[in-house]
Protein backbone atom coordinates (compact mmCIF):
# COMPACT_ATOMS: atom_id res chain seq x y z
CA UNK A 1 0.00 0.00 0.00
CA UNK A 2 2.86 2.35 0.84
CA UNK A 3 4.45 1.80 -2.57
CA UNK A 4 1.14 2.50 -4.31
CA UNK A 5 0.72 5.75 -2.37
CA UNK A 6 4.29 6.76 -3.11
CA UNK A 7 3.89 6.05 -6.82
CA UNK A 8 0.64 8.01 -6.87
CA UNK A 9 2.28 10.98 -5.14
CA UNK A 10 5.21 10.93 -7.56
CA UNK A 11 2.85 10.84 -10.53
CA UNK A 12 0.84 13.72 -9.07
CA UNK A 13 3.96 15.85 -8.59
CA UNK A 14 5.17 15.25 -12.14
CA UNK A 15 1.74 15.98 -13.62
CA UNK A 16 1.37 19.14 -11.56
CA UNK A 17 4.74 20.43 -12.66
CA UNK A 18 4.04 19.71 -16.32
CA UNK A 19 0.70 21.51 -16.19
CA UNK A 20 2.21 24.44 -14.32
CA UNK A 21 4.97 24.80 -16.90
CA UNK A 22 2.26 25.78 -19.37
CA UNK A 23 1.88 28.99 -17.38
CA UNK A 24 5.07 30.37 -15.91
CA UNK A 25 7.95 27.99 -16.35
CA UNK A 26 10.50 29.92 -14.30
CA UNK A 27 8.50 29.55 -11.10
CA UNK A 28 7.87 25.83 -11.48
CA UNK A 29 10.95 24.63 -13.31
CA UNK A 30 12.91 23.82 -10.19
CA UNK A 31 15.16 26.86 -10.13
CA UNK A 32 15.25 30.24 -8.44
CA UNK A 33 13.95 33.28 -10.27
CA UNK A 34 16.26 36.19 -11.11
CA UNK A 35 15.92 39.42 -9.11
CA UNK A 36 12.97 41.66 -9.93
CA UNK A 37 14.24 45.11 -10.90
CA UNK A 38 11.77 47.94 -10.38
CA UNK A 39 11.86 51.71 -10.80
CA UNK A 40 9.32 53.28 -8.46
CA UNK A 41 8.11 56.80 -7.70
CA UNK A 42 7.04 58.43 -4.42
CA UNK A 43 3.28 58.20 -3.93
CA UNK A 44 1.40 59.91 -1.13
CA UNK A 45 -1.60 58.11 0.23
CA UNK A 46 -5.01 59.42 -0.82
CA UNK A 47 -8.64 58.80 -0.01
CA UNK A 48 -9.29 57.78 -3.61
CA UNK A 49 -6.70 54.98 -3.38
CA UNK A 50 -8.68 53.38 -0.55
CA UNK A 51 -11.55 52.56 -2.90
CA UNK A 52 -9.59 49.98 -4.86
CA UNK A 53 -10.26 46.28 -4.34
CA UNK A 54 -8.41 43.38 -5.96
CA UNK A 55 -11.25 40.91 -5.39
CA UNK A 56 -14.97 41.62 -5.74
CA UNK A 57 -16.69 42.56 -2.49
CA UNK A 58 -19.23 40.07 -1.13
CA UNK A 59 -22.04 42.59 -1.47
CA UNK A 60 -21.20 43.08 -5.15
CA UNK A 61 -21.65 39.40 -6.05
CA UNK A 62 -24.79 38.12 -7.74
CA UNK A 63 -26.41 34.76 -7.05
CA UNK A 64 -25.15 33.00 -10.17
CA UNK A 65 -22.69 30.29 -11.23
CA UNK A 66 -19.42 31.44 -12.79
CA UNK A 67 -18.49 28.07 -14.33
CA UNK A 68 -20.79 28.27 -17.40
CA UNK A 69 -19.52 31.77 -18.10
CA UNK A 70 -15.90 30.59 -17.98
CA UNK A 71 -16.82 27.76 -20.33
CA UNK A 72 -18.39 30.24 -22.76
CA UNK A 73 -15.31 32.46 -22.46
CA UNK A 74 -12.93 29.71 -23.56
CA UNK A 75 -15.32 28.60 -26.30
CA UNK A 76 -15.40 32.19 -27.59
CA UNK A 77 -11.65 32.26 -28.15
CA UNK A 78 -10.55 32.26 -31.81
CA UNK A 79 -9.60 28.82 -33.11
CA UNK A 80 -5.99 29.92 -33.60
CA UNK A 81 -4.18 32.20 -31.20
CA UNK A 82 -0.79 33.75 -31.81
CA UNK A 83 0.32 32.92 -28.28
CA UNK A 84 3.95 33.80 -29.01
CA UNK A 85 2.96 37.36 -29.91
CA UNK A 86 0.60 37.65 -26.96
CA UNK A 87 3.32 36.53 -24.56
CA UNK A 88 5.80 38.94 -26.09
CA UNK A 89 3.41 41.88 -25.71
CA UNK A 90 2.39 41.07 -22.13
CA UNK A 91 6.06 41.27 -21.13
CA UNK A 92 6.78 44.45 -23.09
CA UNK A 93 7.29 47.67 -21.14
CA UNK A 94 4.06 49.69 -21.31
CA UNK A 95 5.61 52.68 -23.08
CA UNK A 96 6.93 50.38 -25.81
CA UNK A 97 3.71 48.53 -26.61
CA UNK A 98 2.53 48.93 -30.23
CA UNK A 99 -0.79 50.48 -29.22
CA UNK A 100 -2.77 50.02 -32.42
CA UNK A 101 -1.68 46.42 -32.93
CA UNK A 102 -2.42 45.41 -29.35
CA UNK A 103 -5.78 47.18 -29.37
CA UNK A 104 -6.77 45.42 -32.60
CA UNK A 105 -5.74 42.05 -31.18
CA UNK A 106 -7.63 42.57 -27.92
CA UNK A 107 -10.74 43.57 -29.86
CA UNK A 108 -10.87 40.00 -31.22
CA UNK A 109 -10.98 38.65 -27.69
CA UNK A 110 -13.50 41.15 -26.32
CA UNK A 111 -16.36 38.62 -25.97
CA UNK A 112 -14.17 36.27 -23.92
CA UNK A 113 -12.86 39.05 -21.69
CA UNK A 114 -16.38 40.38 -21.07
CA UNK A 115 -17.50 36.90 -19.99
CA UNK A 116 -14.58 36.75 -17.55
CA UNK A 117 -15.74 40.04 -16.02
CA UNK A 118 -19.26 38.66 -15.60
CA UNK A 119 -17.98 35.43 -14.05
CA UNK A 120 -15.90 37.37 -11.51
CA UNK A 121 -19.14 38.82 -10.09
CA UNK A 122 -20.78 35.44 -9.40
CA UNK A 123 -21.17 34.01 -5.91
CA UNK A 124 -20.66 30.41 -6.99
CA UNK A 125 -18.40 28.43 -9.30
CA UNK A 126 -19.56 24.84 -9.66
CA UNK A 127 -17.41 22.95 -12.11
CA UNK A 128 -19.43 20.27 -13.87
CA UNK A 129 -16.60 18.63 -15.79
CA UNK A 130 -13.07 17.53 -15.16
CA UNK A 131 -11.15 20.80 -15.42
CA UNK A 132 -7.81 18.95 -15.51
CA UNK A 133 -8.58 17.66 -18.99
CA UNK A 134 -9.13 21.13 -20.44
CA UNK A 135 -6.59 23.50 -18.88
CA UNK A 136 -4.92 24.95 -21.98
CA UNK A 137 -7.76 27.42 -22.74
CA UNK A 138 -7.46 28.76 -19.18
CA UNK A 139 -3.78 29.39 -19.80
CA UNK A 140 -4.67 31.38 -22.90
CA UNK A 141 -7.43 33.27 -21.08
CA UNK A 142 -5.02 34.20 -18.27
CA UNK A 143 -2.42 35.43 -20.74
CA UNK A 144 -4.98 37.51 -22.65
CA UNK A 145 -6.22 39.03 -19.42
CA UNK A 146 -2.70 40.00 -18.35
CA UNK A 147 -2.13 41.56 -21.77
CA UNK A 148 -5.30 43.59 -21.20
CA UNK A 149 -3.91 44.73 -17.83
CA UNK A 150 -0.63 45.74 -19.45
CA UNK A 151 -2.44 47.58 -22.25
CA UNK A 152 -4.68 49.58 -19.89
CA UNK A 153 -1.65 50.40 -17.74
CA UNK A 154 0.21 51.67 -20.81
CA UNK A 155 -2.68 54.05 -21.55
CA UNK A 156 -2.82 55.38 -18.01
CA UNK A 157 -6.29 53.88 -17.55
CA UNK A 158 -5.46 52.66 -14.08
CA UNK A 159 -9.02 52.04 -12.92
CA UNK A 160 -9.57 49.77 -15.93
CA UNK A 161 -6.29 47.94 -15.24
CA UNK A 162 -7.35 47.37 -11.62
CA UNK A 163 -10.72 46.05 -12.81
CA UNK A 164 -8.87 43.48 -14.89
CA UNK A 165 -6.53 42.59 -12.04
CA UNK A 166 -9.63 41.93 -9.93
CA UNK A 167 -11.05 39.73 -12.70
CA UNK A 168 -7.77 37.79 -12.85
CA UNK A 169 -7.60 37.10 -9.12
CA UNK A 170 -11.28 36.07 -9.16
CA UNK A 171 -10.52 33.63 -11.99
CA UNK A 172 -7.70 32.12 -9.93
CA UNK A 173 -9.91 31.81 -6.85
CA UNK A 174 -12.64 30.12 -8.87
CA UNK A 175 -10.28 27.68 -10.62
CA UNK A 176 -8.98 26.66 -7.19
CA UNK A 177 -12.51 25.57 -6.20
CA UNK A 178 -12.17 22.50 -8.42
CA UNK A 179 -11.44 19.77 -5.80
CA UNK A 180 -8.26 18.47 -7.45
CA UNK A 181 -4.68 19.53 -6.93
CA UNK A 182 -3.69 20.25 -10.52
CA UNK A 183 -6.31 22.98 -11.06
CA UNK A 184 -5.26 24.37 -7.67
CA UNK A 185 -1.71 24.74 -8.90
CA UNK A 186 -2.95 26.33 -12.11
CA UNK A 187 -4.87 28.79 -9.91
CA UNK A 188 -1.59 29.65 -8.15
CA UNK A 189 0.03 30.17 -11.55
CA UNK A 190 -2.78 32.47 -12.68
CA UNK A 191 -2.37 34.47 -9.47
CA UNK A 192 1.35 34.76 -10.11
CA UNK A 193 1.00 36.12 -13.66
CA UNK A 194 -1.57 38.64 -12.42
CA UNK A 195 0.77 39.70 -9.59
CA UNK A 196 3.50 40.06 -12.20
CA UNK A 197 1.39 42.72 -13.90
CA UNK A 198 1.04 44.54 -10.57
CA UNK A 199 4.84 44.65 -10.42
CA UNK A 200 4.72 46.70 -13.61
CA UNK A 201 1.63 48.71 -12.66
CA UNK A 202 3.18 50.16 -9.49
CA UNK A 203 6.17 51.43 -11.47
CA UNK A 204 4.07 53.91 -13.42
CA UNK A 205 4.83 57.50 -12.25
CA UNK A 206 1.21 58.41 -11.47
CA UNK A 207 -0.22 54.98 -10.66
CA UNK A 208 -2.42 54.90 -7.54
CA UNK A 209 -0.93 53.18 -4.51
CA UNK A 210 -2.29 49.66 -4.01
CA UNK A 211 -1.12 49.11 -0.43
CA UNK A 212 -4.65 48.97 1.00
CA UNK A 213 -5.94 46.79 -1.83
CA UNK A 214 -3.10 44.28 -1.46
CA UNK A 215 -3.50 44.21 2.31
CA UNK A 216 -7.20 43.39 1.95
CA UNK A 217 -6.51 40.20 -0.05
CA UNK A 218 -7.21 36.98 1.89
CA UNK A 219 -4.26 35.05 3.27
CA UNK A 220 -3.58 32.68 1.71
CA UNK A 221 -4.97 33.96 -1.55
CA UNK A 222 -5.22 30.40 -2.90
CA UNK A 223 -5.88 27.78 -0.21
CA UNK A 224 -5.01 24.24 -1.33
CA UNK A 225 -5.30 22.59 2.09
CA UNK A 226 -8.36 20.54 1.08
CA UNK A 227 -6.68 19.27 -2.09
CA UNK A 228 -3.54 18.32 -0.17
CA UNK A 229 -5.41 16.23 2.39
CA UNK A 230 -5.46 13.30 -0.06
CA UNK A 231 -1.84 13.71 -1.15
CA UNK A 232 1.33 12.35 0.39
CA UNK A 233 3.83 14.42 2.42
CA UNK A 234 6.27 14.73 -0.49
CA UNK A 235 3.62 16.31 -2.67
CA UNK A 236 2.49 18.62 0.13
CA UNK A 237 6.04 19.86 0.70
CA UNK A 238 6.67 20.58 -2.97
CA UNK A 239 3.33 22.34 -3.35
CA UNK A 240 3.99 24.46 -0.26
CA UNK A 241 7.14 25.89 -1.86
CA UNK A 242 5.07 26.91 -4.88
CA UNK A 243 2.30 28.54 -2.84
CA UNK A 244 4.85 30.15 -0.50
CA UNK A 245 6.38 32.06 -3.36
CA UNK A 246 3.01 33.40 -4.45
CA UNK A 247 2.20 34.64 -0.93
CA UNK A 248 5.67 36.15 -0.59
CA UNK A 249 5.26 37.94 -3.92
CA UNK A 250 2.08 39.64 -2.70
CA UNK A 251 3.71 40.59 0.61
CA UNK A 252 6.70 42.02 -1.26
CA UNK A 253 4.38 44.18 -3.34
CA UNK A 254 2.81 45.46 -0.12
CA UNK A 255 6.31 46.39 1.07
CA UNK A 256 7.03 48.19 -2.19
CA UNK A 257 3.83 50.20 -1.84
CA UNK A 258 4.67 51.00 1.80
CA UNK A 259 8.04 52.32 0.60
CA UNK A 260 6.32 54.46 -2.05
CA UNK A 261 4.08 55.93 0.65
CA UNK A 262 7.07 56.67 2.88
CA UNK A 263 8.95 58.36 0.05
CA UNK A 264 5.88 60.44 -0.75
CA UNK A 265 5.97 62.07 2.69
CA UNK A 266 9.75 62.11 3.26
CA UNK A 267 11.14 64.24 0.44
CA UNK A 268 11.31 61.38 -2.02
CA UNK A 269 13.66 59.27 0.10
CA UNK A 270 13.79 55.62 1.06
CA UNK A 271 13.77 54.85 4.81
CA UNK A 272 17.02 53.75 6.42
CA UNK A 273 15.23 50.67 7.74
CA UNK A 274 11.76 49.19 7.34
CA UNK A 275 10.84 49.96 10.93
CA UNK A 276 11.07 53.67 10.04
CA UNK A 277 7.89 53.26 8.00
CA UNK A 278 5.09 54.25 10.36
CA UNK A 279 2.49 55.47 7.87
CA UNK A 280 1.28 51.88 7.37
CA UNK A 281 2.14 48.45 8.71
CA UNK A 282 4.93 46.79 6.74
CA UNK A 283 4.11 43.08 6.34
CA UNK A 284 6.44 40.35 7.48
CA UNK A 285 7.34 37.27 5.50
CA UNK A 286 4.02 35.35 5.44
CA UNK A 287 5.93 32.07 5.67
CA UNK A 288 8.54 32.64 8.40
CA UNK A 289 6.66 35.56 10.05
CA UNK A 290 9.97 37.47 10.14
CA UNK A 291 10.66 40.90 8.59
CA UNK A 292 11.94 41.25 5.06
CA UNK A 293 15.66 41.74 4.68
CA UNK A 294 16.08 45.38 3.64
CA UNK A 295 19.00 47.61 2.79
CA UNK A 296 19.37 50.94 1.01
CA UNK A 297 22.07 52.99 -0.64
CA UNK A 298 20.85 56.42 -1.65
CA UNK A 299 18.07 55.98 -4.19
CA UNK A 300 18.54 52.21 -4.39
CA UNK A 301 17.14 49.59 -2.04
CA UNK A 302 16.89 45.82 -1.84
CA UNK A 303 14.02 43.76 -0.43
CA UNK A 304 14.83 40.12 0.02
CA UNK A 305 13.49 36.86 1.42
CA UNK A 306 15.79 33.86 1.65
CA UNK A 307 14.74 30.44 0.42
CA UNK A 308 13.07 28.21 2.97
CA UNK A 309 14.51 24.82 3.85
CA UNK A 310 14.10 22.25 1.11
CA UNK A 311 12.87 24.71 -1.53
CA UNK A 312 16.18 24.77 -3.45
CA UNK A 313 15.71 28.48 -3.97
CA UNK A 314 12.30 28.22 -5.62
CA UNK A 315 10.54 30.42 -3.05
CA UNK A 316 13.33 32.98 -2.62
CA UNK A 317 12.62 36.59 -3.58
CA UNK A 318 14.81 39.59 -4.30
CA UNK A 319 13.48 42.99 -5.37
CA UNK A 320 16.04 45.56 -6.53
CA UNK A 321 14.41 48.98 -6.30
CA UNK A 322 15.41 52.28 -7.87
CA UNK A 323 13.60 55.36 -6.55
CA UNK A 324 12.94 58.24 -8.92
CA UNK A 325 13.16 61.47 -6.90
C-alpha positions in Angstrom: 0.0 0.0 0.0 2.9 2.3 0.8 4.5 1.8 -2.6 1.1 2.5 -4.3 0.7 5.7 -2.4 4.3 6.8 -3.1 3.9 6.1 -6.8 0.6 8.0 -6.9 2.3 11.0 -5.1 5.2 10.9 -7.6 2.8 10.8 -10.5 0.8 13.7 -9.1 4.0 15.9 -8.6 5.2 15.2 -12.1 1.7 16.0 -13.6 1.4 19.1 -11.6 4.7 20.4 -12.7 4.0 19.7 -16.3 0.7 21.5 -16.2 2.2 24.4 -14.3 5.0 24.8 -16.9 2.3 25.8 -19.4 1.9 29.0 -17.4 5.1 30.4 -15.9 8.0 28.0 -16.3 10.5 29.9 -14.3 8.5 29.6 -11.1 7.9 25.8 -11.5 10.9 24.6 -13.3 12.9 23.8 -10.2 15.2 26.9 -10.1 15.3 30.2 -8.4 14.0 33.3 -10.3 16.3 36.2 -11.1 15.9 39.4 -9.1 13.0 41.7 -9.9 14.2 45.1 -10.9 11.8 47.9 -10.4 11.9 51.7 -10.8 9.3 53.3 -8.5 8.1 56.8 -7.7 7.0 58.4 -4.4 3.3 58.2 -3.9 1.4 59.9 -1.1 -1.6 58.1 0.2 -5.0 59.4 -0.8 -8.6 58.8 0.0 -9.3 57.8 -3.6 -6.7 55.0 -3.4 -8.7 53.4 -0.5 -11.5 52.6 -2.9 -9.6 50.0 -4.9 -10.3 46.3 -4.3 -8.4 43.4 -6.0 -11.2 40.9 -5.4 -15.0 41.6 -5.7 -16.7 42.6 -2.5 -19.2 40.1 -1.1 -22.0 42.6 -1.5 -21.2 43.1 -5.2 -21.7 39.4 -6.0 -24.8 38.1 -7.7 -26.4 34.8 -7.1 -25.1 33.0 -10.2 -22.7 30.3 -11.2 -19.4 31.4 -12.8 -18.5 28.1 -14.3 -20.8 28.3 -17.4 -19.5 31.8 -18.1 -15.9 30.6 -18.0 -16.8 27.8 -20.3 -18.4 30.2 -22.8 -15.3 32.5 -22.5 -12.9 29.7 -23.6 -15.3 28.6 -26.3 -15.4 32.2 -27.6 -11.6 32.3 -28.2 -10.5 32.3 -31.8 -9.6 28.8 -33.1 -6.0 29.9 -33.6 -4.2 32.2 -31.2 -0.8 33.7 -31.8 0.3 32.9 -28.3 3.9 33.8 -29.0 3.0 37.4 -29.9 0.6 37.6 -27.0 3.3 36.5 -24.6 5.8 38.9 -26.1 3.4 41.9 -25.7 2.4 41.1 -22.1 6.1 41.3 -21.1 6.8 44.5 -23.1 7.3 47.7 -21.1 4.1 49.7 -21.3 5.6 52.7 -23.1 6.9 50.4 -25.8 3.7 48.5 -26.6 2.5 48.9 -30.2 -0.8 50.5 -29.2 -2.8 50.0 -32.4 -1.7 46.4 -32.9 -2.4 45.4 -29.3 -5.8 47.2 -29.4 -6.8 45.4 -32.6 -5.7 42.0 -31.2 -7.6 42.6 -27.9 -10.7 43.6 -29.9 -10.9 40.0 -31.2 -11.0 38.7 -27.7 -13.5 41.1 -26.3 -16.4 38.6 -26.0 -14.2 36.3 -23.9 -12.9 39.1 -21.7 -16.4 40.4 -21.1 -17.5 36.9 -20.0 -14.6 36.7 -17.6 -15.7 40.0 -16.0 -19.3 38.7 -15.6 -18.0 35.4 -14.1 -15.9 37.4 -11.5 -19.1 38.8 -10.1 -20.8 35.4 -9.4 -21.2 34.0 -5.9 -20.7 30.4 -7.0 -18.4 28.4 -9.3 -19.6 24.8 -9.7 -17.4 23.0 -12.1 -19.4 20.3 -13.9 -16.6 18.6 -15.8 -13.1 17.5 -15.2 -11.2 20.8 -15.4 -7.8 19.0 -15.5 -8.6 17.7 -19.0 -9.1 21.1 -20.4 -6.6 23.5 -18.9 -4.9 24.9 -22.0 -7.8 27.4 -22.7 -7.5 28.8 -19.2 -3.8 29.4 -19.8 -4.7 31.4 -22.9 -7.4 33.3 -21.1 -5.0 34.2 -18.3 -2.4 35.4 -20.7 -5.0 37.5 -22.6 -6.2 39.0 -19.4 -2.7 40.0 -18.4 -2.1 41.6 -21.8 -5.3 43.6 -21.2 -3.9 44.7 -17.8 -0.6 45.7 -19.5 -2.4 47.6 -22.3 -4.7 49.6 -19.9 -1.6 50.4 -17.7 0.2 51.7 -20.8 -2.7 54.1 -21.6 -2.8 55.4 -18.0 -6.3 53.9 -17.5 -5.5 52.7 -14.1 -9.0 52.0 -12.9 -9.6 49.8 -15.9 -6.3 47.9 -15.2 -7.3 47.4 -11.6 -10.7 46.1 -12.8 -8.9 43.5 -14.9 -6.5 42.6 -12.0 -9.6 41.9 -9.9 -11.1 39.7 -12.7 -7.8 37.8 -12.9 -7.6 37.1 -9.1 -11.3 36.1 -9.2 -10.5 33.6 -12.0 -7.7 32.1 -9.9 -9.9 31.8 -6.9 -12.6 30.1 -8.9 -10.3 27.7 -10.6 -9.0 26.7 -7.2 -12.5 25.6 -6.2 -12.2 22.5 -8.4 -11.4 19.8 -5.8 -8.3 18.5 -7.4 -4.7 19.5 -6.9 -3.7 20.3 -10.5 -6.3 23.0 -11.1 -5.3 24.4 -7.7 -1.7 24.7 -8.9 -2.9 26.3 -12.1 -4.9 28.8 -9.9 -1.6 29.7 -8.2 0.0 30.2 -11.5 -2.8 32.5 -12.7 -2.4 34.5 -9.5 1.4 34.8 -10.1 1.0 36.1 -13.7 -1.6 38.6 -12.4 0.8 39.7 -9.6 3.5 40.1 -12.2 1.4 42.7 -13.9 1.0 44.5 -10.6 4.8 44.6 -10.4 4.7 46.7 -13.6 1.6 48.7 -12.7 3.2 50.2 -9.5 6.2 51.4 -11.5 4.1 53.9 -13.4 4.8 57.5 -12.3 1.2 58.4 -11.5 -0.2 55.0 -10.7 -2.4 54.9 -7.5 -0.9 53.2 -4.5 -2.3 49.7 -4.0 -1.1 49.1 -0.4 -4.7 49.0 1.0 -5.9 46.8 -1.8 -3.1 44.3 -1.5 -3.5 44.2 2.3 -7.2 43.4 2.0 -6.5 40.2 0.0 -7.2 37.0 1.9 -4.3 35.0 3.3 -3.6 32.7 1.7 -5.0 34.0 -1.5 -5.2 30.4 -2.9 -5.9 27.8 -0.2 -5.0 24.2 -1.3 -5.3 22.6 2.1 -8.4 20.5 1.1 -6.7 19.3 -2.1 -3.5 18.3 -0.2 -5.4 16.2 2.4 -5.5 13.3 -0.1 -1.8 13.7 -1.2 1.3 12.3 0.4 3.8 14.4 2.4 6.3 14.7 -0.5 3.6 16.3 -2.7 2.5 18.6 0.1 6.0 19.9 0.7 6.7 20.6 -3.0 3.3 22.3 -3.4 4.0 24.5 -0.3 7.1 25.9 -1.9 5.1 26.9 -4.9 2.3 28.5 -2.8 4.8 30.1 -0.5 6.4 32.1 -3.4 3.0 33.4 -4.4 2.2 34.6 -0.9 5.7 36.2 -0.6 5.3 37.9 -3.9 2.1 39.6 -2.7 3.7 40.6 0.6 6.7 42.0 -1.3 4.4 44.2 -3.3 2.8 45.5 -0.1 6.3 46.4 1.1 7.0 48.2 -2.2 3.8 50.2 -1.8 4.7 51.0 1.8 8.0 52.3 0.6 6.3 54.5 -2.0 4.1 55.9 0.6 7.1 56.7 2.9 8.9 58.4 0.1 5.9 60.4 -0.8 6.0 62.1 2.7 9.7 62.1 3.3 11.1 64.2 0.4 11.3 61.4 -2.0 13.7 59.3 0.1 13.8 55.6 1.1 13.8 54.9 4.8 17.0 53.8 6.4 15.2 50.7 7.7 11.8 49.2 7.3 10.8 50.0 10.9 11.1 53.7 10.0 7.9 53.3 8.0 5.1 54.2 10.4 2.5 55.5 7.9 1.3 51.9 7.4 2.1 48.5 8.7 4.9 46.8 6.7 4.1 43.1 6.3 6.4 40.3 7.5 7.3 37.3 5.5 4.0 35.4 5.4 5.9 32.1 5.7 8.5 32.6 8.4 6.7 35.6 10.0 10.0 37.5 10.1 10.7 40.9 8.6 11.9 41.2 5.1 15.7 41.7 4.7 16.1 45.4 3.6 19.0 47.6 2.8 19.4 50.9 1.0 22.1 53.0 -0.6 20.8 56.4 -1.6 18.1 56.0 -4.2 18.5 52.2 -4.4 17.1 49.6 -2.0 16.9 45.8 -1.8 14.0 43.8 -0.4 14.8 40.1 0.0 13.5 36.9 1.4 15.8 33.9 1.6 14.7 30.4 0.4 13.1 28.2 3.0 14.5 24.8 3.9 14.1 22.3 1.1 12.9 24.7 -1.5 16.2 24.8 -3.4 15.7 28.5 -4.0 12.3 28.2 -5.6 10.5 30.4 -3.1 13.3 33.0 -2.6 12.6 36.6 -3.6 14.8 39.6 -4.3 13.5 43.0 -5.4 16.0 45.6 -6.5 14.4 49.0 -6.3 15.4 52.3 -7.9 13.6 55.4 -6.6 12.9 58.2 -8.9 13.2 61.5 -6.9 
